[in-house]
Amino acid sequence: MQAKKIIPKLLIVAFAVGFGILCAVTGSITSPIGTLWSLFPPVVAICLALLTKEVYSSLFIGILVGGLLATKFNPIHTIDSVVNDGFISAVSGSAGIFIFLVILGIIVALLNKAGGSQAFGRWASKHIKTKFGAAMATFLFGVLIFIDDYFNCLTVGAVMRPVTDKAKISRSKLAFLIDATAAPVCMIAPISSWAAAVSSYAPDGQGISLFCKAIPYNFYSLLTFVFIIAISAMKLDYGPMKLHEMNALNGDLFTTGTVKEDSDELPATEKGRVIDLVLPIIVLIAICVFSLFYVGRCMGEEWVFASANYDSSLGFIDAFSNTDATVGLPWGGLIALIVVIIYFVARRLVTIKEAMECIPKGFIAMVPAILILTMATTLKNTTSLLDSEAFVNGALESAGALNNFLPAIIFIVACCIAFATGTSWGTFGILIPIVLSIFPVGSELGIIGMSACLAGAVCGDHCSPISDTTIMSSAGAQCDHINHVSTQLPYALTVAAISFVTYVVSGFIPNWFITLPIGIVLTIITLLAIKLATKNK
């Protein structure tokens, strides 16, 4: 078994080294920068992760290949590139998210220790008695938390785990429900960190307006919601997810995963009530929303967070379009953590000592997610050194003659980039300026093209094992990461195929009143066909 896992890695490394020697000897390929080879490192990491079911070494080999290609196989420069441009840059750039992850882990540990999670589980067992009810509750809760995808993944996972466990929904299915609502709802919510990021790439003063016009054409996000409701109502599962759901009915929530429940995290008191879960979550959401708003008003052109920069003239939407989630979320999370500790101590549900004991527990719970996120970000950094943006720009310009098919082409290109790089934000950051240069700003076909870019970014993000949102969904569900990726992939590809057809139609019929219902009908028909085809399997 170990040999089967090691052999693919050795083959990839041998291929990369052989490629470098070939380049050096023949001189036929002077540089991989700005060529198709710029997407090679993440493809290596993704293929290895799916083949070996082991994510850490797969990511590291992808990073190493990226460093070798970027430095033309100079060993000294490769080490410097991987360490400085890769890991150090990744840790410094993601420090705010790491802090927020740890804070959320601590709050989850406090909720468990105080008995709030157990109380909510008791309440849910009385009021939510079916798998459909538990799935819909998870879906609706995910839709309600539209501010930020990281916040969505971890909060929904923490709150809904007891409910879905009781309903015998596998952790892989829970991770899918979390992932399928996190990025899609943020991508269609005008007030979210994603909307703020998208609007920053549009012409001045038109960001939010273009974003709102693009919402009805964001077929992947909207059809994903239709997909969730339909498979829950039909009681349909297919692909690897079917095995996980069958095992969950027999009490095995993890199937082949290595994640186990930690008995130390179980509540130590029966005094907890539902309000002891609901109130801290409301406080956390409210403070984080306010902190994002406040940080948005404080961020100047130099992105310096200081009260001296506070601009009270900025409205709510303008502040959100100017905010930085890596600053606002940890700032709000820290204040919420202090409030939650004071509340639980005042309620005599935990002592100060017990509250402090939850701090290392929360950190430990988030270590796997932090490690994967660090290595995934490092891979993105080393890949960016290869200038994949130039390659994509040239490929799209060569496709300019296929005007009516461009939305569908943009959707596929965005899917591929997001899958290979593991980032939605980086994908639409590359493509939106290109799309706006191809189409007249504000034209209906231009809005469809922008929507295709955003939808493809979310789709590729869902399919990629190195995506930060996918990693956060695994962490929120406490699910084995590769299990989540392998079970979600057939579902995401199904919606992607339907979305592609819908974008082809929209290229010729640029009217969402017609194309969106077509997409919904296609989704229902496709799922009925799958149910019929898998009925006896």
N, C-alpha and C positions, 0 to 999 in steps of 0.2 A: 504493500500500500504506500509506504513511504517513497519507494522507488518511483511509483507512478506520479507522485507529486513533484519529485525532484527532477526527473527527466525533462519535462517540458521547460522548466526554468533553465536547465543547462543548455538545451537546444536554442532557446531564445538568446541567451548570452553568447553562445557560440556563433549564432547568426549575426548578432550585432558586431562582434569582434571581427568576424569574417568580412562583413560589409565595410568596416573601417579599413582593414588591410587592403581590400579591393580598391577602395577610393584612393588610398595612399599610393598603391603601386601603379594603377592604370591612369589615375587623374581624370577618369571619365566623368565623375561626379564631383565637382569642385566644392559644393556646399549644399547641405540639405535645407538651409534656411530659406523660408518662403516657398518651399516645394511641398509635394505630397508627403515627403518624409517628415515634415513638421508634425504630422498627426500620428507618427509611428510610436513614440513612447507611450502615450495613453492607451493606444490599441494593444500594445504588449501587456501593459498592466491589467487591462480589462480581460483579455483572453486568458492570461495566467490565473487571474482570480476565479474566473468561471470554470477553468479546467481543474485547478487544484483545490478549490474551495478554501484557499488560504490567502487572506487579503494583505497581511503586513509585508511578507517577502515579495509578493507580486507587485505591490506599489513601489517597494524599494528598487526592484529591478527596472521598473518603468522609469523611475527617477534617474537611475544610473545610465540607462540607455539615452534618455534625454540629455543628460550632461555630456555623454560621449559625443553625441551628434552635434551639440551646440559648440563644443570645443574642438571639433574635428579630430577626436580621439587622442587628444593630448592628456595624459593621465594626471599631471599636476594641475592643469587648468580645470580638468573635470572635477577633481576634489574640491577646488576652490569654488567652482560654480555650484556644485551640489550643496555645499555647506553654507556659503554666503548668500548666493542668489536664490537658493532653494529653501533649506530648513530655517535658517535665521530669519529670512524675509517672511516665511510662512508663519512662524511663531509670533513675530512682532506685528504682522498684519492681522492676525487672528486673535490677538491677546484679549480683546474685548469680548469676543464670542466665547473664548475659553472661560473667562470669568463668569459670564452669564450662564454657561453650562453648569459650572460648579455651583453657583447660587441656586439654580433650579434643582440640582441634585440634592442640595441641603434642604430646600423647602419640601421636596418630596419625602425625604427621610423624616423631617419634622411632622408632616401630615400623617405618615405611617405610625410614628411614635406616639403622637397625640390621639390616634384612633379615628381621625377624620375619614381616612380611606376605608377603614373597616365599617364605619357607620354608613357611609355612602353605599358600600357593597350590600349591607343589610337592607337599606332602603330600596336599592335597585332590584334586589332579589324579590321584593314584594310587588314592585311596580313594572319591572321589565322582565317578562317571563319567557320570551322567545328570542331566538337568534336574530330574527328580523328586527325586533325591537332594539336589541343591543347594538346591532350594526347601524340602524338608523339614528340611534342616540349618539353614537360615535361620529357619524357623518355630520349630523346637525351641529354638534359641539365644535367639530373642526371648521365648519363653515362660519360659525359665530366668531371664531378667533382669526380674523383676517388681517391683523396688523402686521405680523411677521411670521415667516415660515418656521424659523427655529423655535420661536416662542410657541407656535401652533403644535409642532411635533412633540415637544417635551411635555407641554401642559396637557394636551389631549391624551397622550399616553399615560401620564401619571394618574389622571382622573378616571379614565375608562378601563384600565387594566383589570381592576376587580370586577367590573360589570361584564366585560367580554369573557373573562376566565369563568365566571359563574354560568354564562350562557354557552360554554364550551366552544368558543371561537378560538382558533389557533392563534398563536402570537404572530405567525406570518400573515394571517388575514388581518389582524389588528394593525400590523405595520403597513399593509397595503391601504387600509382605510385611512390611516393617518397621512401617509404619503400622498394619497389621491385627493386629499382635501387641502393639504398644506400649501404647496406651490400653486395649484390651480385657483384656489380662492384668492390668494394674494395677487395673482395675475389679473383678476377681474375686479378687484376692489380699488376704487380710486384713492382711498385713504389707506395706504399700506407702504411699507418700506420698498416693495417692488415697484409700485406706481411711481414712487419718488425716484427710483433708479432709472426707470424707463423714460420719465419726463426729462431727465437731465441730458439725454442724448438727442432730444428733439430741438427744433429751432426755438429761440427765446420766446417765451410767452405762449407757446402752443403745446407744451408737453402734456399737461393734464387733459386738454381738449382732445388731442389726438389719441391719448390713451383711452378716454371714455368712448370715443367713436369706434375704437378697435375692439371693444368688449364683445359686441354681438357676433363678431367674426372670429373670436378666439375659440374655434371649434373643439380643439383638443381639451381645453379646460372645461367647457360647458358639456361636452359629450361624456367626459369622465364622470361628471355628476349623474348624468342619465344612466351611465353604465353601472355605477354603484347601486343606485336605486333598483335598476332592473335585475341585476344578478341576485340582490338580496330578496326581492319579491319572488323571483323564479326559483329560489333556493338552488342556484346554479354555481358550480365550481368546475373548473377544468384545468388541465395541465398539472404541474407539480402541486398547485394549491389544493387540488382535490384530495391528494394523499394526506396533506397536513390537516385538512378539515375532518377527514375520516378518523385520523388518529386522535384529534382533539375530542371527538365524541366518546372515545375510549379513555379519556383522561390524560393523554399525552399532548400537551399544548405546544411542545417544541419540536417534535419529530426527531430529526437528526441533529438538531442544534446542541451546542454545548452550554447554552445559557441555563442556569438553574435559579430557582427562587432562593433567596437568602432569608433564612428563618430569623436572623437578627433584625430584619426590616419589618417584621410583623408587629402590629400595635401591642404595646405593653399595658394598655388600659382599656377598660370598657366604658369609660366616661365620655368618649368622643361622640359627637353628634354630626349630623349632616352639615350643619352650619359651620362646623370646624373644618370642613373641606371647602365648602362653597365660598365662605367669606374670605379666606386667604387667597383663593384664586381670583375673586373679584378685585381684591386689594391689589394683587399682583398686576392684573390687566390694567386697572385704572392708573396705577402709578407708572407703569411702563408706557402707556399712551401719553400721559402727561410729560414724561421725561423725553420721549421722542419729539413731542411738540416743543418743549422748552429748548432742547438741543438744536432743533431746526431753527429756532429764533436766534440762537447764540452763534451759529456757524456762519462765519464770514467767508470771504473769498479764500482766505488762507486756512479755513477749516480749523479754527482755534476755538476751543470750548472755554469760554470765560464770560462771567456775568457782565463785564464791561462791553461785550459785543452784543448784548441782548437788544433785539429789534422788535419792539412792541407793535410796529406797524404791519408786520407779516400776519396774514390770516392763517386759519387752521390748515388749509390745503397747501398754501405756499410754504408754511413751516415744515410740513411733512415732505414736500418735494425738496427741501433743503437739509433734511436731517441726516444723521449718520447712525444706523442701528448698532454699529460696533461700539458707539459711545453711549447712546441713549438707553439701550437694553441693560447693560451691566449697571449703569447709574440707577435706573428704576428698580432693577432686581435687588440691589443692595439695600435700598430704602425699604422695599417690600419685605425683605428677609428680616430686618430689624423689627418692623411692625408685627410680623407673624410671631417672632420669638416673644415679644412683649405680650401679645394676645394670648399665646398658649401658656405662658408662665402665669399671667393674671388669672386665667381660667383654671390654673392648677392641674393642667393636663400633663405638663412636663416641668421638671426643675431646670434651673440654669445649667447644672452639670449635665443633665440629659440632653439639653439643647446643644451644648458645646460638643457632646459626643456625636451628634448628627453631622457636624461639619466634616470630619474625615470620612464618614460613611458616604456623604453626598459626593465628595471628591472622588473616592474610590469607584463609585458607581458610574462616574462619567469618564474614567481613565480610558477605556476602550474607544469611546467616541472621540475623545480628544486626540488620541494617537492616530486614528484613521483620518480624522480631519486634518491633522498636521501633515501627514504624509500625502494626502490627496491634494492639499494646497501646495505642497512642495512640488508635486508632479505638475500642477498647473503652471507654477513659476518657471520650472525648467522648460516646459513646453512653449511658454511665451517667448523664451529666448530664440526659438526657431522661427518666429514670425509667421504663425499660421494665418494671421489676418491677411497678409499679402496674398497668400495662396487662395484663400476663399474669395477675396475681392476679385482677383483675376478670373476665377471660375465663374462667378456670377455675371461678370461683364460679358464673358463669352456666350452666356445663355440669354443675353438681352433680346435676341431676335424672337424668342418664344414668349412673346408678351403676355398672352392670355394664360399660358401655363406657368408663368413666373411665380404666382402665389404657392402653387403646389411644389415647385422646385425650391423656393425659399424655405418652405416647411421642411422638406427633406434635408436640405443643407444645414438648417438650424438643428434638426434632430441629430445629425452626424457630428456636428461640432460639439453640441452639449454632451452627447454620449462619450465622445473621445476626450473632452477636457473636464467633464464633470461639473460644469458651471453654467447655470442659466444666465446669470448676470453678465458673465464674460461673453456669452454667445450673442445676446441681443446688443451688448456693447459694441461687438464687431459688426453686426449685421444692420442695425437700425440706420446708421449713417449711410451705408451702402444702399439700402432700400429707398431711403429718402432722396438719394441722388439719382436713382433709376426712375422713380415715379414723381410726378408733380406733387408738391406738398399739399395735402388736403384732398386730393382726388380720391374717388371711391376705390379704385384699384390700388392706389398707394396705401390706403387704410387697410385694405385686405392683405397687402403684402406685409405691412407692419404687424398685423395680427398673426399672419403665418409665421413670421419670425419669432414672436412671443410664444405662440403655441408650440412650435418646434423646439424652442429652448426648454419648455417645461417637459415635453415628451422625452427628449434626449436625457434630460435630468432624471426623469423617472427610471429610465432603462439603465443608467450608468451606475456601476457599483462604487465609483469613486466620487459620486455626487455628494455634496455636503448635506443636502436635504434628505437624500436616501439614507445617509449615515445617521442623521438625526432621527429619522423615522424608526430605524432599527433600535436606536438608543431609547426612544420614547416607549416603544413596545417591549423593550428588553428581549429582543428577538435576535437570533443569530443573523449576522449581516448578509452572508451569502444566501441563506435560506430566503431572506426577504427579497433579494435581487432575483433569484431564480423563480420564485413563485409569482412575483409581480410582472415579470417580463412578458409572458403571454397576454396578460390583461392589457398592459400598456401598448403592446404591438397591435392588439385588436382595435383599440380606440384610434391608434395612429393610422392604421389602414383606412378606417372609415373617414377620419379627418382628411387624409390625402385626397380621397375621392371627392369629398365636399369642397376642398379647395380647388380642385379641377373644375367642378361645376361653377364655383363662385367666380372663377376667372372669366367665364363666359356670361354668367348671370350675376352681376355684382349687386345683389340685393339680399340682405340677411333674412328678410321676411320669408324668402323662398328657400334659401340654401340651408338655414339652420333647421327648419322642420324636416328637410330632406335628410340631414345628418341624423336627427333623432329617429326618424323612421328606419334608416339604415342600421342604426345601433340596435333597435328592437328586433328587426328581422335577422340580423347577424346572430344575436344571442339565442333567438328561437331556433335557428339552424344549428348552432353549436349544441344546444340542449338536446335536440333531436338526434344529432350525430353521436353524442356521447351518452345517450340514455342507457344503453346496455353495457357500457364499459365500467 
